[in-house]
Amino acid sequence: MTVEVTLKQIQDLRTNFLKELENRGECSVHPDDLERIKSGDEWLQRFLLHHDAREKEAYDMLWEAVVWRKEFKTNEINESNVNLDFLKEGIFFYHGRDKEGCLLFIFKAKKHVKGQYDFEDVKRAVIYWLERMERYDKGKPVSLFFDMEGCGVSTVDMDIIKYIIHVFKNYYPNFLNYIIILEMAWILNALFKVIKTMLPEKAVERIKMIKKPDLKSYVDPDQSLKCWGGNDNYVFVFEPEEREVSHSTTIINNKKVHFADGSPNTETSTSYADQSESGGSALKVTPASIITFVKEGTELVSTLELHNTDKEIIFSYKMKTTSPEKFRVRPSAGCLPPGGSATVSVTLLHGFQLGGLSRDKFLIMSMPVDSVDLSPQELIELWKNTSNKSISEHRLRCSQGDQLVKNGSAIPSHTQLDGDKPQLTQISNKLLQLSNCQSELHVVVKRTQQLQWIMMFLVVCLGLLTLYVFKNAVYDRPGFCYKDRRDEDVDL
């Protein structure tokens, strides 16, 4: 039965939380979570639904969740600070929906090798996917899908399974629909009884341990992967999340970016607006928001034009980047007379992959100066002592011209990709079939080895039994005379 949550209960939960916040201080809660509590009802409603409208329990969970989110830095988690190699393994991903329209959060257990990755990296990857799904589906519940095919006691990682259950139970309110466990070996039943003890009774009722033929009761065949017996030939390829840009805040993706140029790093919150100038600066930057790299010989190079649009003021400029080890900037600093221009060349150094360009950013700073004829040393000293000076900032993102970058490798543009879709689909299907055949072959080989050991044991047992029977049969045969050696000695 669905529990009704009233508006008054939501308002009371918010009021009680904010009252306690006055005692603990706003520093105990992340600003984004605090804004979420103050300005919206949906999140608070989920806490109440999670506990069947029991306000005290919802209040306790709310505080537990926001404190954990602050300590774990949940709002800052993104592709730049999680283990991308782990994400690309396809151990965790979401795809398809169950019959109730909830996303499937899939755990491919046989792909995960316990201890291969640091456990903290694994936990951050799990939270990355949960946060991404929550944004993608606006907080709608998801179904946890454990694909246990091919897993045994020695390969299953119960620590990560317990962690997933723990965060769903304690930090993500009303976010779990079904727990679907597919093709689990009978020997693991005892282990999963431990999981059931961690869940409330209503959640235990949502656990479905099924085989492939029964999956259609919970997931339509068109939403079910081929390897599960469904019709969907999807093959996982990691793609970074496309986040919406908020114009009402000065933070993008809830993270801070460190710009560096060899001098002490400056920490600045990123703010990408659809404008060519930042803070009303007279320094015009072309291109305005994206640095596009194109191939020149053996190098990837981008060119920027800086133009002083003021008719009276002299400006000094300086360019910084989040990845100084990856780029060569020439010139990185200089002065522009009124109406003057300068060309800045940015080169991607050899040895760095293209896939990281989308995460790299540049900061162009400018401020008025008295003279245009400053030496390089004077420019260095000028930008070392910028306190109490009016500095304008302009931020840019990176991309690679005429190509898309996916998982660290250059791939064709959309137009070319669309033309190759039939071939790509055919290749994907072949790879999927090859992977399935390999898995089946592995199982057959293991079973064959087990049968060989059993046969060897039976042969040895049969041989010993034959010897024993033959020996007894010979001794008991009529006419067989066993002559004692001692009798021969007496005759002598």
C-alpha positions in Angstrom: 0.0 0.0 0.0 1.4 3.4 -1.0 1.9 5.8 1.9 0.6 9.4 1.5 2.9 12.2 2.5 1.3 15.5 3.3 2.7 18.9 2.5 2.6 19.7 6.3 4.9 16.7 7.0 7.4 18.0 4.4 7.3 21.5 5.8 7.8 20.1 9.3 10.8 18.0 8.2 12.3 21.1 6.6 11.7 23.3 9.6 13.1 20.8 12.1 16.2 20.3 9.9 16.9 24.1 9.5 16.4 24.6 13.3 19.0 21.9 14.0 21.3 23.4 11.3 21.4 26.7 13.4 23.1 24.7 16.1 25.4 22.6 13.9 26.3 25.4 11.5 25.9 25.6 7.8 29.4 24.2 7.3 28.1 20.8 8.3 26.1 20.5 5.0 27.1 21.0 1.4 25.6 24.2 -0.1 24.0 22.2 -2.9 22.3 19.9 -0.5 21.2 22.8 1.7 19.7 24.5 -1.4 18.0 21.3 -2.3 16.3 21.1 1.1 15.3 24.8 1.2 13.9 25.2 -2.3 12.3 21.9 -3.2 9.9 19.3 -1.7 10.8 16.2 -3.8 13.9 15.2 -1.9 12.3 15.6 1.5 9.2 13.7 0.3 11.5 10.8 -0.6 12.9 10.6 3.0 9.3 10.4 4.3 8.3 7.8 1.8 11.4 5.7 2.6 10.2 5.5 6.2 6.4 5.2 5.5 5.8 8.8 6.6 7.5 8.3 10.1 8.9 11.8 10.6 11.4 11.0 13.3 13.1 8.3 11.2 13.0 10.5 8.1 14.6 13.3 10.0 17.4 11.1 11.3 18.1 9.6 7.9 18.1 13.1 6.3 20.9 14.2 8.7 22.8 11.0 8.2 22.6 11.4 4.5 23.7 15.1 4.3 26.6 14.6 6.7 27.8 11.5 4.7 27.4 13.5 1.4 29.6 16.3 2.8 32.3 13.9 4.2 32.3 11.7 1.1 32.3 14.8 -1.2 29.4 13.2 -3.2 28.5 16.4 -5.0 32.0 16.8 -6.3 32.2 13.3 -7.9 32.6 13.4 -11.7 34.6 11.8 -14.5 37.7 13.8 -13.5 38.1 12.4 -10.1 36.9 8.8 -10.4 38.9 5.8 -11.8 38.0 5.9 -15.5 39.6 2.5 -16.1 37.1 1.0 -13.7 34.2 2.8 -15.3 35.2 1.6 -18.7 35.4 -2.0 -17.6 31.6 -2.1 -17.7 31.3 -3.7 -14.2 28.6 -1.2 -13.3 26.4 0.7 -15.8 22.7 1.4 -16.3 20.7 0.4 -19.3 17.1 -0.5 -20.0 14.1 -0.4 -17.7 12.0 -2.9 -15.8 8.3 -3.3 -16.4 7.5 -0.5 -13.9 9.6 1.9 -16.0 12.6 2.0 -13.6 16.2 2.1 -14.8 18.2 -1.1 -14.4 21.5 -0.5 -12.5 23.5 -3.5 -13.6 26.3 -5.2 -11.8 28.2 -7.6 -14.0 29.6 -9.7 -11.1 31.9 -12.0 -13.2 33.8 -9.0 -14.6 34.7 -7.8 -11.1 37.9 -9.3 -9.6 38.1 -8.6 -5.9 41.2 -6.6 -5.1 42.0 -5.6 -8.7 41.0 -2.0 -7.9 41.3 0.0 -4.7 38.1 -0.4 -2.7 37.8 3.3 -2.3 37.9 3.8 -6.1 35.2 1.1 -6.4 33.0 2.9 -3.9 33.4 6.3 -5.6 32.5 4.6 -9.0 29.3 3.2 -7.4 28.3 6.7 -6.1 29.2 8.2 -9.5 26.6 6.0 -11.2 24.0 6.5 -8.5 24.3 10.3 -8.7 24.3 10.2 -12.5 21.1 8.0 -12.5 19.4 10.3 -10.0 20.1 13.3 -12.2 19.1 11.5 -15.4 15.7 10.2 -14.1 14.9 13.0 -11.7 15.2 10.8 -8.6 12.8 8.1 -9.8 13.6 4.7 -8.2 16.0 2.3 -10.0 16.1 -1.5 -10.0 19.4 -3.1 -8.8 20.3 -5.9 -11.2 22.9 -8.4 -10.1 24.0 -10.4 -13.1 25.6 -13.4 -11.2 26.1 -15.7 -14.2 29.4 -17.5 -14.0 30.1 -16.4 -10.4 31.1 -18.8 -7.6 32.1 -18.4 -4.0 35.7 -17.6 -4.9 34.8 -14.9 -7.4 31.9 -13.0 -5.8 32.8 -9.8 -3.9 30.4 -9.6 -1.0 32.0 -6.4 0.3 30.9 -4.4 -2.7 27.5 -6.0 -2.7 27.1 -5.1 1.0 28.2 -1.5 0.3 25.7 -1.1 -2.5 22.9 -2.2 -0.2 24.2 0.0 2.6 24.1 3.2 0.5 20.7 2.5 -0.9 19.3 1.8 2.6 21.0 4.8 4.4 21.7 7.6 1.9 19.4 7.3 -1.1 15.8 7.5 0.1 13.1 5.7 -1.8 15.5 5.0 -4.6 15.3 1.3 -4.8 12.6 -0.6 -6.7 13.5 -4.3 -7.3 16.6 -6.2 -6.5 16.9 -8.7 -9.4 19.4 -11.5 -8.9 19.9 -13.4 -12.2 21.4 -16.9 -12.5 22.9 -17.1 -9.0 24.6 -20.4 -8.2 22.8 -22.3 -5.4 26.0 -22.4 -3.4 25.7 -18.6 -2.9 22.3 -18.7 -1.3 23.8 -18.7 2.2 25.8 -15.6 1.3 22.8 -13.7 0.2 20.9 -14.5 3.3 23.4 -12.0 4.9 22.1 -9.4 2.5 18.5 -10.0 3.5 19.3 -9.3 7.1 20.5 -5.8 6.1 17.2 -4.9 4.5 13.9 -3.9 6.0 11.0 -6.4 5.5 9.4 -4.4 2.7 12.7 -4.4 0.7 13.2 -8.1 1.2 9.9 -8.6 -0.6 11.3 -6.8 -3.6 14.2 -9.3 -4.0 13.7 -11.5 -7.0 16.1 -14.5 -7.5 15.4 -15.7 -11.0 16.7 -17.6 -14.0 16.8 -16.4 -17.6 13.4 -17.8 -18.6 11.7 -16.0 -15.7 13.3 -12.6 -16.5 10.5 -11.6 -18.8 8.2 -11.4 -15.8 10.1 -8.3 -14.6 11.9 -7.0 -17.7 10.4 -6.9 -21.2 12.5 -8.9 -23.8 13.1 -5.7 -25.8 14.7 -4.1 -22.6 16.7 -7.3 -21.8 20.2 -7.9 -23.1 21.0 -10.7 -25.5 23.2 -12.4 -22.9 20.1 -12.6 -20.7 18.0 -14.2 -23.5 16.5 -10.8 -24.5 16.4 -8.9 -27.8 18.6 -5.9 -26.9 22.1 -6.3 -28.5 23.5 -3.3 -26.5 27.2 -3.5 -25.8 28.5 -1.2 -23.0 30.8 1.6 -24.0 31.5 4.3 -21.4 30.4 7.8 -22.3 30.9 10.8 -20.1 27.8 12.4 -18.7 26.4 15.5 -20.4 25.6 17.9 -17.6 23.2 20.8 -17.9 24.9 24.2 -17.3 23.2 26.2 -14.6 23.2 30.0 -15.2 22.0 30.8 -11.7 25.2 29.6 -10.0 28.9 30.1 -10.4 29.7 26.4 -10.0 29.6 23.9 -12.9 29.3 20.2 -12.1 29.7 21.1 -8.4 33.4 21.1 -8.6 36.3 23.5 -8.3 39.0 23.8 -10.9 42.6 24.5 -10.2 44.4 26.7 -12.7 48.2 26.6 -12.8 51.0 28.1 -14.8 54.1 27.1 -12.9 53.5 29.7 -10.2 51.4 28.8 -7.1 48.1 27.5 -8.1 45.0 29.6 -8.0 41.8 28.0 -7.0 38.8 29.3 -8.8 35.2 28.2 -9.2 34.4 27.6 -12.9 31.6 29.6 -14.5 30.8 29.1 -18.2 28.4 31.6 -19.6 27.2 32.0 -23.1 29.1 35.3 -23.5 32.4 36.4 -24.9 33.5 38.4 -22.0 33.6 37.8 -18.2 33.0 40.4 -15.6 32.6 43.2 -18.2 36.3 43.1 -19.3 37.4 45.1 -22.3 39.5 42.2 -23.3 37.8 40.3 -26.1 38.7 36.7 -26.6 38.2 34.8 -29.9 37.0 32.1 -29.9 34.8 33.1 -27.0 34.2 29.8 -25.1 35.8 26.8 -26.7 39.4 26.2 -27.6 39.4 23.9 -30.7 42.5 21.9 -31.5 43.4 21.1 -35.1 46.2 19.1 -36.5 49.2 21.0 -37.8 51.9 18.6 -38.9 52.5 16.2 -36.1 51.0 18.5 -33.4 47.5 19.6 -32.2 47.4 23.3 -32.0 44.8 26.0 -31.2 45.1 29.7 -31.8 43.4 32.5 -29.7 43.1 36.1 -30.6 43.1 38.7 -27.7 41.9 42.2 -28.5 41.8 45.2 -26.2 38.6 47.0 -27.1 39.2 49.9 -24.8 40.5 53.1 -26.4 42.4 54.4 -23.3 43.4 51.6 -20.9 46.4 49.4 -21.3 45.7 45.8 -20.2 48.1 43.0 -19.1 46.9 39.4 -19.7 47.9 36.1 -18.3 46.8 32.6 -19.4 46.5 29.6 -17.0 45.3 26.0 -17.5 44.1 23.2 -15.3 46.8 20.9 -16.9 50.1 22.8 -17.3 51.9 19.6 -17.9 49.9 18.9 -21.1 50.0 22.2 -22.9 52.6 24.7 -24.2 51.2 28.3 -24.3 53.1 31.0 -26.2 53.0 33.7 -25.1 51.4 33.0 -21.7 51.5 36.7 -20.6 51.8 40.1 -22.1 50.5 43.6 -22.5 48.0 45.1 -24.9 47.9 48.8 -25.7 44.5 50.5 -26.3 43.0 48.8 -29.4 45.9 46.4 -29.6 45.7 42.6 -30.3 47.8 39.5 -29.7 47.8 36.0 -30.9 48.3 33.2 -28.4 49.2 29.6 -29.5 48.2 26.6 -27.4 49.9 23.3 -28.3 49.0 19.9 -26.9 52.3 18.2 -26.0 53.2 14.7 -27.3 52.3 11.8 -25.1 48.9 12.9 -24.0 45.6 11.3 -25.1 42.9 13.3 -26.9 40.2 11.8 -24.7 41.1 14.1 -21.7 40.7 17.4 -23.7 37.0 17.8 -22.7 38.0 18.0 -19.1 40.8 20.6 -19.5 40.1 24.2 -19.1 41.8 27.6 -19.6 41.6 30.8 -17.7 42.6 34.2 -19.2 43.0 36.9 -16.6 43.4 40.6 -17.4 43.9 43.8 -15.5 44.8 47.5 -16.2 48.4 48.5 -16.1 50.3 51.8 -16.5 52.8 50.8 -19.1 52.8 48.6 -22.2 56.6 48.1 -22.1 57.0 45.6 -19.3 59.8 43.1 -19.4 59.1 39.4 -18.9 60.5 39.6 -15.3 58.3 42.6 -14.6 55.3 40.7 -15.9 56.1 37.8 -13.6 56.4 40.1 -10.5 53.2 41.9 -11.6 51.1 38.7 -11.6 52.7 37.4 -8.4 51.3 40.4 -6.5 47.7 40.8 -7.7 46.1 41.5 -4.3 43.8 44.5 -4.2 43.8 44.7 -8.0 40.8 44.5 -10.3 41.2 41.3 -12.3 38.8 40.1 -15.0 38.6 36.4 -15.8 37.6 34.6 -19.0 37.2 30.8 -19.0 37.4 28.4 -22.0 36.8 24.7 -22.5 38.7 22.4 -24.9 37.7 20.2 -27.8 39.2 18.6 -30.9 38.2 20.1 -34.2 36.2 18.0 -36.7 36.3 14.9 -34.5 34.7 13.6 -31.5 36.7 12.0 -28.7 35.4 8.9 -27.0 37.1 6.9 -24.3 40.5 8.4 -25.1 40.5 7.7 -28.9 39.6 9.8 -31.8 36.5 8.5 -33.7 34.7 9.8 -36.8 32.2 12.7 -36.7 28.5 12.1 -36.4 27.8 12.2 -40.1 30.4 9.6 -40.9 29.4 7.5 -37.9 25.7 7.4 -39.0 26.8 6.0 -42.3 28.8 3.2 -40.6 26.0 2.3 -38.1 25.1 -1.0 -39.9 28.7 -2.2 -39.9 29.2 -1.1 -36.3 26.1 -2.9 -35.3 27.2 -6.1 -37.1 30.6 -5.9 -35.5 29.1 -5.4 -32.1 26.8 -8.4 -32.5 29.8 -10.5 -33.6 31.8 -9.4 -30.6 28.9 -10.2 -28.3 28.5 -13.6 -29.8 32.2 -14.2 -29.5 32.2 -13.2 -25.9 29.2 -15.4 -25.1 30.9 -18.4 -26.9 34.1 -17.8 -24.9 32.1 -17.8 -21.7 30.3 -21.0 -22.6 33.6 -22.6 -23.7 35.2 -21.7 -20.3 32.3 -23.4 -18.5 32.5 -26.5 -20.7 36.3 -26.7 -20.1 35.9 -26.4 -16.3 33.2 -29.2 -16.3 35.4 -31.4 -18.5 38.3 -31.0 -16.1 36.1 -31.9 -13.2 34.8 -35.0 -15.0 38.4 -36.1 -15.8 39.4 -36.0 -12.2 36.3 -37.9 -11.3 37.1 -40.5 -14.0 40.7 -40.9 -12.8 39.5 -41.4 -9.2 37.0 -44.1 -10.3 39.6 -45.9 -12.4 42.0 -46.0 -9.5 39.3 -47.3 -7.2 38.3 -49.9 -9.8 41.9 -51.0 -10.2 42.3 -51.5 -6.5 39.1 -53.3 -6.2 40.1 -55.7 -9.1 43.4 -56.5 -7.4 41.7 -57.2 -4.1 39.0 -59.5 -5.7 41.6 -61.3 -7.9 43.9 -62.0 -4.9 41.1 -63.5 -2.8 39.8 -65.5 -5.7 43.2 -67.2 -6.3 43.7 -68.0 -2.6 40.3 -69.6 -2.2 40.4 -71.7 -5.4 40.2 -75.6 -4.9 43.5 -77.3 -5.4 45.5 -74.3 -4.5 48.3 -75.4 -2.0 50.0 -72.9 0.1 53.3 -74.5 1.3 54.8 -73.2 4.5 58.5 -72.6 4.4 58.9 -74.0 7.9 57.7 -77.4 6.8 60.5 -77.6 4.2 63.0 -76.9 7.0 61.7 -79.8 9.1 62.0 -82.2 6.2 65.6 -81.3 5.7 
